[in-house]
Amino acid sequence: MPNRTVHLHRVLRTQPEKLYRAFLDADALAKWLPPYGFTCRVDHLDARVGGTFRMSFRNFGSGSSHAFGGEYLELVPNERIRYTDRFDDPNLPGLIEVTVTLKPVICGTELSIEQANIPEAIPLEMCYLGWQESLLQLAALVEPDIPG
């Protein structure tokens, strides 16, 4: 089986705490995670080791949707998040493993994401494109410093 892993890297102008929260807050995820042209509904999110989440993305143009969920494997506040993803669709089998690493740097936070075991039916370049769109939306959410 070929390597079905994507690696993403960004530096964002924000603190690790804000980024960490953006990955574990249901409302934040619904705002930034779906790629362009999709909406997101978070049905359940229990952000603790052993906790689970469930959500779906809906194609705004066609109305079709795909649901997925997973389990949190590791949560190191403001440093590391590891979780699994599994699609409901039997045509997208397997257990995806995602690792998010946050590291403070002089101008903000270095964000590294590894998504492994991506189903064969998903072209890796489409995965990269979707993540790029999501990360632009993440930056728009976490970089503004708006007083209380």
C-alpha positions in Angstrom: 0.0 0.0 0.0 1.4 3.4 -1.0 2.1 6.1 1.6 -1.3 7.7 2.2 -0.1 10.5 4.4 -0.2 14.3 4.0 2.0 16.8 6.0 1.0 20.4 6.5 3.0 23.2 8.1 2.1 26.8 8.8 3.2 29.6 11.1 0.3 31.6 12.4 0.3 34.9 14.2 -1.3 33.7 17.4 -0.6 32.0 20.7 -0.6 28.1 20.9 -3.5 28.4 23.4 -5.8 29.9 20.9 -4.9 27.4 18.2 -5.3 24.5 20.6 -8.8 25.8 21.5 -9.7 26.2 17.8 -9.2 22.4 17.3 -11.3 21.4 20.3 -14.2 23.8 20.3 -17.2 22.6 18.3 -18.3 26.1 17.1 -14.8 27.0 16.1 -14.4 23.7 14.2 -17.7 24.3 12.3 -16.4 27.7 11.3 -12.9 26.8 10.0 -12.6 23.1 9.2 -14.9 22.6 6.2 -13.2 23.4 2.9 -14.6 26.1 0.6 -18.1 25.2 -0.6 -19.0 23.1 2.4 -20.7 23.7 5.7 -20.1 21.7 8.9 -22.4 20.4 11.6 -20.8 19.1 14.8 -23.1 16.6 16.4 -20.9 15.6 19.3 -17.5 16.6 20.7 -16.1 15.3 24.0 -12.5 16.8 24.0 -10.7 14.5 26.4 -8.5 11.5 25.9 -10.8 8.6 25.1 -13.6 11.1 24.2 -15.2 11.1 20.8 -16.5 13.5 18.2 -19.0 13.2 15.3 -19.6 15.7 12.6 -20.6 16.0 8.9 -19.7 18.2 6.0 -22.4 19.2 3.5 -21.7 20.3 -0.1 -23.5 23.6 -0.2 -24.0 23.3 -4.0 -25.3 19.8 -4.3 -26.6 19.2 -0.8 -24.8 15.9 -0.5 -23.0 15.2 2.8 -20.6 12.8 4.4 -20.4 12.1 8.1 -17.4 11.0 10.1 -16.2 10.7 13.7 -13.3 9.6 15.8 -11.6 9.4 19.1 -9.1 11.6 20.9 -5.9 9.6 21.6 -3.7 12.3 23.1 -4.3 15.8 24.3 -1.3 17.8 25.6 -2.6 21.3 26.3 -1.3 23.9 23.8 1.2 21.4 22.3 -0.2 18.3 20.8 -3.5 16.7 19.7 -3.8 13.2 18.3 -7.1 11.8 17.1 -8.7 9.3 14.7 -11.2 9.8 11.9 -13.4 7.2 10.3 -16.0 8.0 7.5 -19.4 6.5 7.7 -19.2 5.8 3.9 -18.1 2.2 3.3 -16.4 3.4 0.1 -14.0 5.3 2.4 -12.8 2.5 4.7 -10.0 2.6 7.2 -9.0 4.6 10.3 -7.3 7.9 9.6 -4.8 9.1 12.2 -4.2 12.8 12.7 -1.5 14.5 14.7 -1.5 18.2 15.4 1.7 19.8 16.9 1.9 23.3 18.2 5.2 25.1 18.9 5.6 28.7 20.1 7.9 30.7 17.8 9.0 34.3 18.0 6.2 35.5 15.7 3.4 33.2 16.8 2.9 29.5 16.6 4.3 26.8 14.3 1.5 24.4 13.3 2.3 21.0 11.9 -0.4 18.5 10.9 0.1 14.9 9.8 -2.9 13.0 8.5 -2.1 9.3 7.9 -4.0 6.3 6.4 -6.1 8.4 4.0 -8.5 6.2 2.1 -7.5 5.2 -1.4 -10.6 6.8 -2.9 -9.5 10.3 -1.8 -6.8 11.8 -4.1 -4.0 13.2 -1.9 -3.9 16.4 -3.9 -7.6 17.0 -3.1 -6.7 16.4 0.6 -3.9 19.0 0.4 -6.2 21.4 -1.3 -9.0 21.0 1.3 -6.5 21.4 4.2 -5.0 24.6 2.6 -8.5 26.1 2.4 -9.3 25.1 6.0 -6.0 26.5 7.3 -6.7 29.8 5.6 -10.0 29.9 7.4 -8.3 28.9 10.7 -5.8 31.8 10.3 -8.8 34.2 9.8 -10.3 32.9 13.0 -7.3 32.8 15.3 -5.0 35.6 14.1 -7.2 38.7 14.9 -6.5 40.0 18.4 -9.9 41.5 19.2 -10.2 43.0 22.7 -12.9 41.6 25.1 
